[in-house]
Amino acid sequence: MGIAIRNTGKALPKLIVKNDDIARFVDTNDEWIVSRTGIKERNISTEESALDLATAAARVALEGVDYNSIDLVIVATVTPDKIVPSMGALVKRKLGLPNAVAYDINTACSGFIYGMWMAEALMRNGRDVQNGGTRTNIINRALVIGVERLSRIVDWTDRSTCIIFGDGAGCALLEYDEHKTGIISSFVKNYDDVTDSLTCGMEYLKTPFTNEETDNPEKQALSMNGNQVFKFAVNAIGEVMETALAYAGLTPEDITYYVPHQANLRIITAAAKKFKQPMEKFQVTIGETGNVSAASVPMALYDTMQSGEIKKGDKIMLMGFGGGLSAGAVIFEV
Ligand SMILES: CC(C)(COP(=O)(O)OP(=O)(O)OC[C@H]1O[C@@H](n2cnc3c(N)ncnc32)[C@H](O)[C@@H]1OP(=O)(O)O)[C@@H](O)C(=O)NCCC(=O)NCCS
């Protein structure tokens, strides 16, 4: 039995911000940003909420599908519109998905990969009661959404981070299908971020029981040691690719197309080099999107599926890495 990717979706905010636009308010320039990251522009939400973006991406993936048939919604995000309700609950309500179980996960830029890993496991669960399996919700169709408005947690005076991130949403519709292979292998891994190389604090309200002097509120803005994260990313992407390939019993050559997290062009190039694969096999969208954290991989996957290059039987690997620290990879057959 297979857990197949039936369809994908993507949504972007209207405003496109070019490197030169950013160079107007921080000390940077297009040449530095392009050569160090590969980023030329990114979309920034002005009026679009995370919910607007998530539901717009989901609607694309759901075209022609009965909304009553959706059993599960997992939203991966570090920038939900609200803490309560979850983005999952908001998406379920706004789209009208009466039968869906819905919730959020946060594994930063690996969020979509963790969402896929979790959705696949849940979709296999409960199907084998006769052989001792669990009696539980049977999930036939699941939406896994990655959505971010990173522009709202970026310090726009910090040139080392504000040039990197963008906003958007991507989505995959997973479907139980006995006649398809679908997901072949998946692997996720957490690594302790002992040096706090990638963090975003949380500004809580004061209570009557604390005082200004002893209280130490954290600034709610992304903070990153770029060099440390870069080294982690290059190692982690290699490890998860290797493990997902080993689990699947495949070689790098067996993969038709690689869809990596779009954090830095140099990280993608390093992965291609390590596995001796041509760059043409890697989806590269970072130039136009920047790093959109949990939305990066599903947005890039949508572009891959729309490219006209992918055919039935092709094998695609999704790879993510990010804060936590966390990383993972999923291989599926189209
Ligand atoms: C952030 C990143 C692009 C920085 O590139 P780098 O080559 O490591 O650059 P450094 O941080 O060493 O900085 C080099 C110099 O450029 C300067 N610099 C930093 N940001 C700059 C900017 N936007 N414009 C111009 N100069 C900049 C630094 O101040 C430094 O100057 P100095 O040498 O005079 O001190 C890179 O480290 C990176 O992409 N890391 C991974 C980030 C990532 O993937 N994050 C998400 C994980 S999911």
The ligand as an SDF file (V2000), in Angstrom:
LIG
                    3D

 48 50  0  0  0  0  0  0  0  0999 V2000
   24.4680   34.1030    6.6110 C   0  0  0  0  0  0  0  0  0  0  0  0
   25.4790   33.8240    5.5250 C   0  0  0  0  0  0  0  0  0  0  0  0
   24.9210   34.1420    4.1760 C   0  0  0  0  0  0  0  0  0  0  0  0
   26.6930   34.6990    5.7610 C   0  0  0  0  0  0  0  0  0  0  0  0
   27.6750   34.4210    4.7900 O   0  0  0  0  0  0  0  0  0  0  0  0
   29.1870   34.2540    5.2500 P   0  0  0  0  0  0  0  0  0  0  0  0
   29.9550   34.0190    4.0240 O   0  0  0  0  0  0  0  0  0  0  0  0
   29.1910   33.1810    6.2960 O   0  0  0  0  0  0  0  0  0  0  0  0
   29.5050   35.6700    5.8250 O   0  0  0  0  0  0  0  0  0  0  0  0
   30.0290   36.0620    7.2880 P   0  0  0  0  0  0  0  0  0  0  0  0
   28.9110   35.9290    8.2770 O   0  0  0  0  0  0  0  0  0  0  0  0
   31.2940   35.3140    7.5740 O   0  0  0  0  0  0  0  0  0  0  0  0
   30.3330   37.5670    7.0830 O   0  0  0  0  0  0  0  0  0  0  0  0
   31.3580   38.0050    6.1970 C   0  0  0  0  0  0  0  0  0  0  0  0
   31.3860   39.5220    6.2120 C   0  0  0  0  0  0  0  0  0  0  0  0
   30.2170   40.0170    5.5450 O   0  0  0  0  0  0  0  0  0  0  0  0
   29.5470   40.9610    6.3750 C   0  0  0  0  0  0  0  0  0  0  0  0
   28.1110   40.8710    6.1320 N   0  0  0  0  0  0  0  0  0  0  0  0
   27.1700   40.1430    6.7950 C   0  0  0  0  0  0  0  0  0  0  0  0
   25.9690   40.3350    6.2490 N   0  0  0  0  0  0  0  0  0  0  0  0
   26.1480   41.1920    5.2270 C   0  0  0  0  0  0  0  0  0  0  0  0
   25.2820   41.7710    4.2780 C   0  0  0  0  0  0  0  0  0  0  0  0
   23.9670   41.5000    4.2640 N   0  0  0  0  0  0  0  0  0  0  0  0
   25.7920   42.5920    3.3630 N   0  0  0  0  0  0  0  0  0  0  0  0
   27.1030   42.8810    3.3280 C   0  0  0  0  0  0  0  0  0  0  0  0
   27.9790   42.3850    4.2060 N   0  0  0  0  0  0  0  0  0  0  0  0
   27.4930   41.5370    5.1370 C   0  0  0  0  0  0  0  0  0  0  0  0
   29.9120   40.5510    7.7820 C   0  0  0  0  0  0  0  0  0  0  0  0
   29.7590   41.6400    8.6640 O   0  0  0  0  0  0  0  0  0  0  0  0
   31.3250   40.1300    7.5950 C   0  0  0  0  0  0  0  0  0  0  0  0
   32.1400   41.2900    7.5630 O   0  0  0  0  0  0  0  0  0  0  0  0
   33.5770   41.3040    8.2460 P   0  0  0  0  0  0  0  0  0  0  0  0
   34.3660   40.2480    7.5370 O   0  0  0  0  0  0  0  0  0  0  0  0
   34.0530   42.6940    7.9940 O   0  0  0  0  0  0  0  0  0  0  0  0
   33.3470   40.9720    9.6830 O   0  0  0  0  0  0  0  0  0  0  0  0
   25.9440   32.3350    5.5480 C   0  0  0  0  0  0  0  0  0  0  0  0
   26.7160   32.0860    6.6920 O   0  0  0  0  0  0  0  0  0  0  0  0
   24.7980   31.3840    5.5330 C   0  0  0  0  0  0  0  0  0  0  0  0
   24.0360   31.3120    4.5810 O   0  0  0  0  0  0  0  0  0  0  0  0
   24.6680   30.5690    6.6010 N   0  0  0  0  0  0  0  0  0  0  0  0
   23.6130   29.6050    6.6730 C   0  0  0  0  0  0  0  0  0  0  0  0
   22.3370   30.2990    6.9990 C   0  0  0  0  0  0  0  0  0  0  0  0
   21.1890   29.3970    6.9060 C   0  0  0  0  0  0  0  0  0  0  0  0
   21.1660   28.4940    6.1260 O   0  0  0  0  0  0  0  0  0  0  0  0
   20.2080   29.6630    7.7520 N   0  0  0  0  0  0  0  0  0  0  0  0
   18.9910   29.0170    7.7690 C   0  0  0  0  0  0  0  0  0  0  0  0
   19.1170   27.6370    8.1940 C   0  0  0  0  0  0  0  0  0  0  0  0
   17.5860   26.8690    7.9770 S   0  0  0  0  0  0  0  0  0  0  0  0
  1  2  1  0
  2  3  1  0
  2  4  1  0
  2 36  1  0
  4  5  1  0
  5  6  1  0
  6  7  2  0
  6  8  1  0
  6  9  1  0
  9 10  1  0
 10 11  2  0
 10 12  1  0
 10 13  1  0
 13 14  1  0
 14 15  1  0
 15 16  1  0
 15 30  1  0
 16 17  1  0
 17 18  1  0
 17 28  1  0
 18 19  1  0
 18 27  1  0
 19 20  2  0
 20 21  1  0
 21 22  1  0
 21 27  2  0
 22 23  1  0
 22 24  2  0
 24 25  1  0
 25 26  2  0
 26 27  1  0
 28 29  1  0
 28 30  1  0
 30 31  1  0
 31 32  1  0
 32 33  2  0
 32 34  1  0
 32 35  1  0
 36 37  1  0
 36 38  1  0
 38 39  2  0
 38 40  1  0
 40 41  1  0
 41 42  1  0
 42 43  1  0
 43 44  2  0
 43 45  1  0
 45 46  1  0
 46 47  1  0
 47 48  1  0
M  END
$$$$
